[in-house]
Structure formats: structure tokens, C-alpha cells
Amino acid sequence: MTWQYASALTIGDREEQQDRVAILHLEDRGAHLLVVADGMGGHNDGAAAAQTVIDVASGRFNQGMTDDPREFLESICLDAHDAILTLSENRESAPGSTCVIAYLTASQVYCVHVGDSRLYQFHGGRLIHKTPDHSIAQLMQDHESDHNDESGYSAPQNQLYMCLGGNNELSPEFYASKVSAGDFFLLCSDGFWGQVDVEKIFSETDGAAIDQEYAGQLVQLACQQGQGKSDNICLAWAYREDDPAESEKPGFLKQLITWFS
């Protein structure tokens, strides 16, 4: 089986691009890393925070395969958090960033996220998993609230209680799953999932359409949905497809490969 990848981002209707995305591969293709970071802060500050996440992730990933993916991913978050806090010492505003990171091997996916950037896992158009947001709105939803108290208060969707670089205790949320042919992993910032129905789009998407051109079309769709007020928009995805060479092998030969692999 092989992986297909794509990523796309757009500034939307903002004056500055504070989203960042990266898709990284080890030289032997034994592991892959997808990173989405959504920066928060004043001019240049949010962008600097998001870029810090990418830089830390790239530096650690390029050291080679890890025996402990959870520790590896959590350490990226902790190191980026500390680096952003150091960055804030010389800034007028307090920079911060969300992040969602997926570490892919031949048979497993491992993910951490902080904030409201999300990972979605689909198989055959069916949603398998979606990461929960670290937002006040999510907390209220989890506690079966209708998001309104007696005074009519409604929590803003983007009001976070945890981010990288924030004045909060950091506890990255971890997720792991086996992967098989037909699995699709989408990582995106809230600028994307806040404007489109992600589950509907990918329940109706043919695997053959999942390519770089389609990624670009989707971020433009999300931008248009914003009607002149769209946020920065960012996404990355990985799709696990059958290896054509494998599917052409006779059944008995494939069974022999399974026995001796």
C-alpha cells in the first residue's frame, strides 16, 4: 500500500497569513509527519508562533524513526510551547498557536493536538474519529449545555482554554489507530472546518479525487463561504491507497508474501 498527500492554504480575507502547514518524510519513507499550526497574536506574532511549531516538528522528525511515537509527538508540543513562551518575552502581544500533528507509519497513525485545529479520520466515506476542540464551546457541549446561560451568554467557538504559548497548563491530547487501504486523514485549522461541512464533503468524495488540485479547490470553497470575512485557511491530508502492483499479484502469491513477511 502507498500514501497520497496534499496540502493547501490561503490567507482568506485577513491581512496576514498566520496558518502554517508541513508534510515531511523520512528518506527511507518509513515514517511521515503532517503538521498544521494556527497562530494567534498581533502583527507577525501569530505567524511567528505557528512557524515555531513547524520548525520544532521538522527538527525533531529529521532525527529519524522513533520507538515511542506518543512521547515524540508530545515532546514536539512541549518544546514548541516553551519556545513560543520565550518568543513572547520580546513581543508586545502574547503569541500563541494551536497545532495538530499526525505521525504515519506503514500500519499506524499517531496524533496529538492542542487547541481547535482538528484531525478527521475517514474510511470509505465514513467518519471514524474526530478530535475534540480545546475550547470553551466544546466544554459546554460536553457538559450537555445549550451554550447559553440565563443571561444569554454564548461561548465563542474560538475561545480556547489551551494552546501552545498560552498561560495554561499544557496537556496535548493523543490519539492512535491502525491504518488500512482506504483510510483518509484530514488535518485542518478552524478556518476550514468552520466554513464547510467536512463530514459531508468527504463522505461524498471518491478516493481518486483526493489530490493536490482538489485540496486547492476546497480551501477556495471555504474562503468563498466566509463571504468576505474568512479566516486564514489551512489543511493537509494523507490517503492510504492499494499498491497497484500488490493488487495484480495472484491470490496464492499474496498469501505467500503474507506468510513470509
ZAKE-678408 format. One record per residue (C-alpha): residue in three letters; x, y, z. Coordinates in nm, 4 decimals, decimal comma. Layout:
REM ZAKE-678408
<resn: ALA; u: X; v: Y; w: Z>
...
***
This chain:
REM ZAKE-678408
<resn: MET; u: 0,0000; v: 0,0000; w: 0,0000>
<resn: THR; u: 0,1110; v: 0,3586; w: -0,0644>
<resn: TRP; u: 0,0214; v: 0,7035; w: 0,0670>
<resn: GLN; u: -0,1042; v: 1,0052; w: -0,1253>
<resn: TYR; u: -0,0568; v: 1,3516; w: 0,0256>
<resn: ALA; u: -0,1782; v: 1,7031; w: -0,0372>
<resn: SER; u: -0,1811; v: 2,0378; w: 0,1424>
<resn: ALA; u: -0,3202; v: 2,3824; w: 0,0758>
<resn: LEU; u: -0,3629; v: 2,7148; w: 0,2498>
<resn: THR; u: -0,4950; v: 3,0615; w: 0,1759>
<resn: ILE; u: -0,4823; v: 3,3930; w: 0,3569>
<resn: GLY; u: -0,8594; v: 3,4272; w: 0,3246>
<resn: ASP; u: -0,9783; v: 3,7792; w: 0,3957>
<resn: ARG; u: -0,7191; v: 3,8524; w: 0,6631>
<resn: GLU; u: -0,4247; v: 4,0903; w: 0,6259>
<resn: GLU; u: -0,1690; v: 3,8332; w: 0,7366>
<resn: GLN; u: -0,1223; v: 3,4586; w: 0,6944>
<resn: GLN; u: -0,0824; v: 3,3055; w: 1,0423>
<resn: ASP; u: -0,1561; v: 2,9436; w: 0,9471>
<resn: ARG; u: 0,1284; v: 2,7061; w: 0,8685>
<resn: VAL; u: 0,1332; v: 2,3551; w: 0,7193>
<resn: ALA; u: 0,4052; v: 2,0971; w: 0,6550>
<resn: ILE; u: 0,4219; v: 1,7420; w: 0,5188>
<resn: LEU; u: 0,7538; v: 1,5725; w: 0,5982>
<resn: HIS; u: 0,9003; v: 1,2338; w: 0,5016>
<resn: LEU; u: 1,1999; v: 1,0359; w: 0,6232>
<resn: GLU; u: 1,4449; v: 0,9469; w: 0,3464>
<resn: ASP; u: 1,3564; v: 0,5773; w: 0,3623>
<resn: ARG; u: 0,9831; v: 0,6666; w: 0,3640>
<resn: GLY; u: 0,9438; v: 0,4664; w: 0,6833>
<resn: ALA; u: 0,7532; v: 0,7472; w: 0,8524>
<resn: HIS; u: 0,5727; v: 1,0660; w: 0,7576>
<resn: LEU; u: 0,4706; v: 1,3725; w: 0,9575>
<resn: LEU; u: 0,1794; v: 1,6073; w: 0,8849>
<resn: VAL; u: 0,1631; v: 1,9339; w: 1,0800>
<resn: VAL; u: -0,0977; v: 2,2107; w: 1,0879>
<resn: ALA; u: -0,0500; v: 2,5142; w: 1,3138>
<resn: ASP; u: -0,2838; v: 2,8121; w: 1,3516>
<resn: GLY; u: -0,1087; v: 3,1129; w: 1,5017>
<resn: MET; u: -0,2652; v: 3,3674; w: 1,7347>
<resn: GLY; u: -0,1376; v: 3,7129; w: 1,8242>
<resn: GLY; u: -0,0731; v: 4,0606; w: 1,6879>
<resn: HIS; u: 0,1088; v: 4,1510; w: 1,3672>
<resn: ASN; u: 0,3791; v: 3,8891; w: 1,2953>
<resn: ASP; u: 0,3331; v: 3,7317; w: 1,6404>
<resn: GLY; u: 0,0818; v: 3,4621; w: 1,5480>
<resn: ALA; u: 0,2773; v: 3,3811; w: 1,2342>
<resn: ALA; u: 0,5982; v: 3,3506; w: 1,4359>
<resn: ALA; u: 0,4287; v: 3,1173; w: 1,6850>
<resn: ALA; u: 0,2894; v: 2,8901; w: 1,4128>
<resn: GLN; u: 0,6245; v: 2,8825; w: 1,2337>
<resn: THR; u: 0,7889; v: 2,7834; w: 1,5618>
<resn: VAL; u: 0,5662; v: 2,4743; w: 1,5728>
<resn: ILE; u: 0,6736; v: 2,3788; w: 1,2190>
<resn: ASP; u: 1,0430; v: 2,4384; w: 1,2955>
<resn: VAL; u: 1,0382; v: 2,2319; w: 1,6146>
<resn: ALA; u: 0,8465; v: 1,9473; w: 1,4498>
<resn: SER; u: 1,0794; v: 1,9409; w: 1,1490>
<resn: GLY; u: 1,3932; v: 1,9449; w: 1,3617>
<resn: ARG; u: 1,2820; v: 1,6548; w: 1,5799>
<resn: PHE; u: 1,1362; v: 1,4486; w: 1,2944>
<resn: ASN; u: 1,4533; v: 1,4705; w: 1,0869>
<resn: GLN; u: 1,6424; v: 1,2891; w: 1,3622>
<resn: GLY; u: 1,4903; v: 0,9611; w: 1,2383>
<resn: MET; u: 1,2354; v: 0,6982; w: 1,3400>
<resn: THR; u: 1,1119; v: 0,6955; w: 1,6964>
<resn: ASP; u: 1,0390; v: 0,3952; w: 1,9177>
<resn: ASP; u: 0,7821; v: 0,5937; w: 2,1180>
<resn: PRO; u: 0,5537; v: 0,7983; w: 1,8903>
<resn: ARG; u: 0,3475; v: 0,9337; w: 2,1790>
<resn: GLU; u: 0,6488; v: 1,0692; w: 2,3654>
<resn: PHE; u: 0,7874; v: 1,2037; w: 2,0380>
<resn: LEU; u: 0,4703; v: 1,3947; w: 1,9493>
<resn: GLU; u: 0,4108; v: 1,5247; w: 2,2994>
<resn: SER; u: 0,7707; v: 1,6471; w: 2,3177>
<resn: ILE; u: 0,7172; v: 1,8488; w: 1,9983>
<resn: CYS; u: 0,4230; v: 2,0230; w: 2,1646>
<resn: LEU; u: 0,6108; v: 2,0859; w: 2,4891>
<resn: ASP; u: 0,9227; v: 2,2152; w: 2,3115>
<resn: ALA; u: 0,7142; v: 2,4404; w: 2,0853>
<resn: HIS; u: 0,5195; v: 2,5680; w: 2,3875>
<resn: ASP; u: 0,8425; v: 2,6634; w: 2,5667>
<resn: ALA; u: 0,9889; v: 2,8206; w: 2,2517>
<resn: ILE; u: 0,6778; v: 3,0340; w: 2,1987>
<resn: LEU; u: 0,6838; v: 3,1474; w: 2,5618>
<resn: THR; u: 1,0449; v: 3,2566; w: 2,5105>
<resn: LEU; u: 0,9402; v: 3,4301; w: 2,1898>
<resn: SER; u: 0,6747; v: 3,6276; w: 2,3769>
<resn: GLU; u: 0,9352; v: 3,7886; w: 2,6031>
<resn: ASN; u: 1,0311; v: 4,0237; w: 2,3209>
<resn: ARG; u: 0,6829; v: 4,0821; w: 2,1756>
<resn: GLU; u: 0,4149; v: 4,3357; w: 2,2542>
<resn: SER; u: 0,1367; v: 4,0786; w: 2,2343>
<resn: ALA; u: 0,1444; v: 3,7216; w: 2,3615>
<resn: PRO; u: 0,1920; v: 3,4857; w: 2,0654>
<resn: GLY; u: 0,0203; v: 3,1507; w: 2,0683>
<resn: SER; u: -0,0665; v: 2,8664; w: 1,8346>
<resn: THR; u: -0,2866; v: 2,5649; w: 1,8025>
<resn: CYS; u: -0,1475; v: 2,2505; w: 1,6452>
<resn: VAL; u: -0,2495; v: 1,9109; w: 1,5150>
<resn: ILE; u: 0,0250; v: 1,6642; w: 1,4221>
<resn: ALA; u: -0,0033; v: 1,3175; w: 1,2681>
<resn: TYR; u: 0,2832; v: 1,0660; w: 1,2610>
<resn: LEU; u: 0,2217; v: 0,7970; w: 0,9989>
<resn: THR; u: 0,3902; v: 0,4609; w: 0,9528>
<resn: ALA; u: 0,3010; v: 0,1711; w: 0,7239>
<resn: SER; u: 0,0383; v: 0,0404; w: 0,9639>
<resn: GLN; u: -0,0337; v: 0,3053; w: 1,2286>
<resn: VAL; u: -0,1270; v: 0,6693; w: 1,2744>
<resn: TYR; u: -0,0428; v: 0,8609; w: 1,5911>
<resn: CYS; u: -0,1774; v: 1,2094; w: 1,6542>
<resn: VAL; u: -0,1555; v: 1,4894; w: 1,9094>
<resn: HIS; u: -0,3439; v: 1,8153; w: 1,9063>
<resn: VAL; u: -0,3709; v: 2,1312; w: 2,1127>
<resn: GLY; u: -0,6459; v: 2,3877; w: 2,0599>
<resn: ASP; u: -0,9074; v: 2,3747; w: 1,7859>
<resn: SER; u: -0,7120; v: 2,2554; w: 1,4842>
<resn: ARG; u: -0,8562; v: 1,9132; w: 1,4044>
<resn: LEU; u: -0,7810; v: 1,5680; w: 1,2700>
<resn: TYR; u: -1,0566; v: 1,3732; w: 1,0946>
<resn: GLN; u: -1,0203; v: 1,0041; w: 1,0093>
<resn: PHE; u: -1,2440; v: 0,8571; w: 0,7394>
<resn: HIS; u: -1,2702; v: 0,5111; w: 0,5882>
<resn: GLY; u: -1,4780; v: 0,4525; w: 0,2785>
<resn: GLY; u: -1,6512; v: 0,7867; w: 0,3321>
<resn: ARG; u: -1,7430; v: 0,7033; w: 0,6941>
<resn: LEU; u: -1,6146; v: 0,9199; w: 0,9780>
<resn: ILE; u: -1,4075; v: 0,7066; w: 1,2175>
<resn: HIS; u: -1,2698; v: 0,9731; w: 1,4500>
<resn: LYS; u: -1,2666; v: 1,3494; w: 1,5006>
<resn: THR; u: -1,0513; v: 1,5235; w: 1,7599>
<resn: PRO; u: -1,2405; v: 1,7352; w: 2,0156>
<resn: ASP; u: -1,1588; v: 2,1066; w: 2,0428>
<resn: HIS; u: -0,9902; v: 2,2551; w: 2,3486>
<resn: SER; u: -1,2453; v: 2,5360; w: 2,3510>
<resn: ILE; u: -1,4998; v: 2,6727; w: 2,5966>
<resn: ALA; u: -1,7748; v: 2,5905; w: 2,3490>
<resn: GLN; u: -1,6610; v: 2,2270; w: 2,3394>
<resn: LEU; u: -1,6559; v: 2,2109; w: 2,7209>
<resn: MET; u: -2,0098; v: 2,3438; w: 2,7332>
<resn: GLN; u: -2,1199; v: 2,0938; w: 2,4720>
<resn: ASP; u: -1,9546; v: 1,8083; w: 2,6611>
<resn: HIS; u: -2,1479; v: 1,9078; w: 2,9709>
<resn: GLU; u: -2,4751; v: 1,8966; w: 2,7752>
<resn: SER; u: -2,5144; v: 2,2737; w: 2,7739>
<resn: ASP; u: -2,7012; v: 2,4547; w: 2,5005>
<resn: HIS; u: -2,4175; v: 2,7134; w: 2,5040>
<resn: ASN; u: -2,6436; v: 2,9693; w: 2,6687>
<resn: ASP; u: -2,6751; v: 3,0540; w: 3,0358>
<resn: GLU; u: -2,9602; v: 3,2505; w: 3,1952>
<resn: SER; u: -2,8025; v: 3,5793; w: 3,0911>
<resn: GLY; u: -2,7944; v: 3,4694; w: 2,7278>
<resn: TYR; u: -2,4177; v: 3,4123; w: 2,7194>
<resn: SER; u: -2,2919; v: 3,2093; w: 2,4252>
<resn: ALA; u: -1,9292; v: 3,0957; w: 2,4257>
<resn: PRO; u: -1,7399; v: 3,1986; w: 2,1094>
<resn: GLN; u: -1,6324; v: 2,8909; w: 1,9138>
<resn: ASN; u: -1,2717; v: 3,0164; w: 1,9002>
<resn: GLN; u: -1,2379; v: 3,0874; w: 2,2730>
<resn: LEU; u: -0,9684; v: 2,8353; w: 2,3742>
<resn: TYR; u: -0,8695; v: 2,7133; w: 2,7176>
<resn: MET; u: -0,5461; v: 2,5525; w: 2,5928>
<resn: CYS; u: -0,2925; v: 2,6500; w: 2,3281>
<resn: LEU; u: 0,0818; v: 2,6450; w: 2,2716>
<resn: GLY; u: 0,2442; v: 2,9505; w: 2,4290>
<resn: GLY; u: -0,0596; v: 3,0337; w: 2,6388>
<resn: ASN; u: -0,0845; v: 3,0928; w: 3,0107>
<resn: ASN; u: -0,2267; v: 2,7455; w: 3,0621>
<resn: GLU; u: -0,1239; v: 2,4007; w: 3,1751>
<resn: LEU; u: -0,0309; v: 2,2104; w: 2,8616>
<resn: SER; u: -0,1718; v: 1,8611; w: 2,8159>
<resn: PRO; u: -0,1600; v: 1,7577; w: 2,4480>
<resn: GLU; u: -0,4353; v: 1,5124; w: 2,3570>
<resn: PHE; u: -0,3169; v: 1,1868; w: 2,1987>
<resn: TYR; u: -0,4883; v: 0,9523; w: 1,9538>
<resn: ALA; u: -0,3665; v: 0,6330; w: 1,7816>
<resn: SER; u: -0,5217; v: 0,3973; w: 1,5282>
<resn: LYS; u: -0,4297; v: 0,1194; w: 1,2897>
<resn: VAL; u: -0,4475; v: 0,2126; w: 0,9218>
<resn: SER; u: -0,5569; v: 0,0178; w: 0,6165>
<resn: ALA; u: -0,6198; v: 0,0821; w: 0,2483>
<resn: GLY; u: -0,8965; v: 0,3381; w: 0,2088>
<resn: ASP; u: -0,8136; v: 0,5329; w: 0,5260>
<resn: PHE; u: -0,8094; v: 0,9100; w: 0,4873>
<resn: PHE; u: -0,6690; v: 1,1575; w: 0,7415>
<resn: LEU; u: -0,7511; v: 1,5279; w: 0,7221>
<resn: LEU; u: -0,5742; v: 1,7871; w: 0,9381>
<resn: CYS; u: -0,7099; v: 2,1414; w: 0,9249>
<resn: SER; u: -0,7373; v: 2,4737; w: 1,1041>
<resn: ASP; u: -1,0693; v: 2,6179; w: 1,2192>
<resn: GLY; u: -1,0686; v: 2,8448; w: 0,9153>
<resn: PHE; u: -1,1547; v: 2,5346; w: 0,7127>
<resn: TRP; u: -1,3872; v: 2,3290; w: 0,9315>
<resn: GLY; u: -1,5678; v: 2,6439; w: 1,0486>
<resn: GLN; u: -1,6836; v: 2,7244; w: 0,6951>
<resn: VAL; u: -1,7616; v: 2,3888; w: 0,5330>
<resn: ASP; u: -1,9328; v: 2,0644; w: 0,6295>
<resn: VAL; u: -1,6219; v: 1,8449; w: 0,6450>
<resn: GLU; u: -1,8079; v: 1,5211; w: 0,7126>
<resn: LYS; u: -2,0457; v: 1,5739; w: 0,4207>
<resn: ILE; u: -1,7674; v: 1,6669; w: 0,1761>
<resn: PHE; u: -1,5560; v: 1,3615; w: 0,2450>
<resn: SER; u: -1,8441; v: 1,1184; w: 0,2731>
<resn: GLU; u: -1,9154; v: 1,2041; w: -0,0910>
<resn: THR; u: -1,5551; v: 1,2242; w: -0,2165>
<resn: ASP; u: -1,4153; v: 0,9499; w: -0,4390>
<resn: GLY; u: -1,0627; v: 0,8475; w: -0,3385>
<resn: ALA; u: -0,9472; v: 0,9162; w: -0,6945>
<resn: ALA; u: -1,0342; v: 1,2856; w: -0,6483>
<resn: ILE; u: -0,8139; v: 1,3275; w: -0,3410>
<resn: ASP; u: -0,5189; v: 1,5155; w: -0,4913>
<resn: GLN; u: -0,3384; v: 1,8489; w: -0,4738>
<resn: GLU; u: -0,5770; v: 2,0205; w: -0,7150>
<resn: TYR; u: -0,8760; v: 1,9150; w: -0,5062>
<resn: ALA; u: -0,7073; v: 2,0462; w: -0,1896>
<resn: GLY; u: -0,6729; v: 2,3871; w: -0,3530>
<resn: GLN; u: -1,0362; v: 2,3831; w: -0,4620>
<resn: LEU; u: -1,1526; v: 2,3075; w: -0,1076>
<resn: VAL; u: -0,9639; v: 2,5943; w: 0,0588>
<resn: GLN; u: -1,1065; v: 2,8291; w: -0,2029>
<resn: LEU; u: -1,4552; v: 2,6938; w: -0,1323>
<resn: ALA; u: -1,4081; v: 2,7601; w: 0,2394>
<resn: CYS; u: -1,2859; v: 3,1116; w: 0,1617>
<resn: GLN; u: -1,5936; v: 3,1823; w: -0,0517>
<resn: GLN; u: -1,8186; v: 3,0517; w: 0,2248>
<resn: GLY; u: -1,6723; v: 3,3195; w: 0,4510>
<resn: GLN; u: -1,8403; v: 3,5857; w: 0,2383>
<resn: GLY; u: -1,5617; v: 3,8397; w: 0,2678>
<resn: LYS; u: -1,4839; v: 3,7650; w: 0,6334>
<resn: SER; u: -1,2989; v: 3,4352; w: 0,6070>
<resn: ASP; u: -1,0155; v: 3,3425; w: 0,8397>
<resn: ASN; u: -0,6816; v: 3,2010; w: 0,7277>
<resn: ILE; u: -0,7493; v: 2,8513; w: 0,5932>
<resn: CYS; u: -0,5126; v: 2,5572; w: 0,6071>
<resn: LEU; u: -0,5325; v: 2,1812; w: 0,5511>
<resn: ALA; u: -0,3183; v: 1,8744; w: 0,4924>
<resn: TRP; u: -0,4219; v: 1,5182; w: 0,4234>
<resn: ALA; u: -0,2964; v: 1,1658; w: 0,3702>
<resn: TYR; u: -0,4835; v: 0,8918; w: 0,1846>
<resn: ARG; u: -0,3866; v: 0,5241; w: 0,2085>
<resn: GLU; u: -0,4397; v: 0,3508; w: -0,1234>
<resn: ASP; u: -0,3831; v: -0,0001; w: -0,2505>
<resn: ASP; u: -0,0497; v: -0,0620; w: -0,4199>
<resn: PRO; u: -0,1460; v: -0,1488; w: -0,7810>
<resn: ALA; u: 0,1438; v: -0,3967; w: -0,8017>
<resn: GLU; u: 0,0094; v: -0,5772; w: -0,4958>
<resn: SER; u: -0,3460; v: -0,5940; w: -0,6267>
<resn: GLU; u: -0,2224; v: -0,7569; w: -0,9510>
<resn: LYS; u: -0,0427; v: -1,0426; w: -0,7731>
<resn: PRO; u: -0,2228; v: -1,3816; w: -0,7818>
<resn: GLY; u: -0,4000; v: -1,4643; w: -0,4582>
<resn: PHE; u: -0,1647; v: -1,7546; w: -0,3740>
<resn: LEU; u: 0,1430; v: -1,5348; w: -0,4259>
<resn: LYS; u: -0,0027; v: -1,2646; w: -0,1990>
<resn: GLN; u: -0,0649; v: -1,5315; w: 0,0664>
<resn: LEU; u: 0,2999; v: -1,6426; w: 0,0442>
<resn: ILE; u: 0,4117; v: -1,2819; w: 0,0891>
<resn: THR; u: 0,1926; v: -1,2548; w: 0,3976>
<resn: TRP; u: 0,3376; v: -1,5752; w: 0,5462>
<resn: PHE; u: 0,6999; v: -1,4761; w: 0,4983>
<resn: SER; u: 0,6823; v: -1,1007; w: 0,5629>
***
